[in-house]
Amino acid sequence: MRFLQLVVAGRSSGPRDAEHVAKMRRAIDQAVADGVLLATGGVGRRDTAAARITRKDGAITVEDPPAGDGWMAAGGYSLTEHPSKADAIAAAARTLETMGEGVLELIQVSEMYPPAGQRLAGADASPHPAGVVPYLTFDGASEAAAFYARAFGAREIARMPAEDGVRLMHCHLEINGGALMLADRFPELGAGSVQRSESYTMQLVVADGQTWWSRAVEAGCTVKLPFEVAPWGDRYGQLIDPFGVTWALSSPAT
């Protein structure tokens, strides 16, 4: 899940000396290294670099910034990525502990274009996931996406909330380099939901299967087949997540 973090109001609890600046820089560098911080920078002063442009009845008007706090004032921004809103709030709290006194606002955002693969590989990369892409339907797709982040290290690429503000029309996750699509059930549109079934299995082939297995079990998956050496020589096991989906993990035995 991606969040736009705005420094709405803030002042350091002490002078911005060299030690304070170095502390902020170390925190930024660590967040970048952890893959949490995607972009950050300053926001222009409202009284010199802001404008509000409105189109009404076919006419364009430009309004200069009002005095005081009539518009949202921001001292800086960060684009961050977290498994959940709770994680984003915790990270914002840590930022304030480093920054000093202030107010941060979080706004969840979706990045639909350019797609993640295209950003990383260049303009010639395909904007769509390759291969067969599983598409699962739940009552509670948002909760499922958050669970898959905890259990399988899922990274959210994009989401499209429904008009009711509760359900998801679409959610694109990336797990182990592959795409997984989720959506809420919309019975009014004739959409069913995932049922417990032996006819399909979500399989993950990874190098360190024990690490993946332990994380998934700790997150709340139940063991269907224990993770152990299979007759064909690999370590293999199956888990059932809280939404009724069977997941298989496979990795080399040595």
Secondary structure, 3 states (H helix, E strand, C coil): CEEEEEEEEEECCCCCCHHHHHHHHHHHHHHHHCCCEEEEEECCCHHHHCCEEEEECCEEEEECCCCCCCCCCCCEEEEEECCCHHHHHHHHHHHHHHHCEEEEEEEEECCCCCCHHHHHHCCCCCCCCCCCCCEEEECCHHHHHHHHHHHHCCEEEEEEECCCCCCEEEEEEEECCEEEEEEECCHHHCCCCCCCCCCCCEEEECCCHHHHHHHHHHHCCEEEEEEEECCCCCEEEEEECCCCCEEEEEECCC
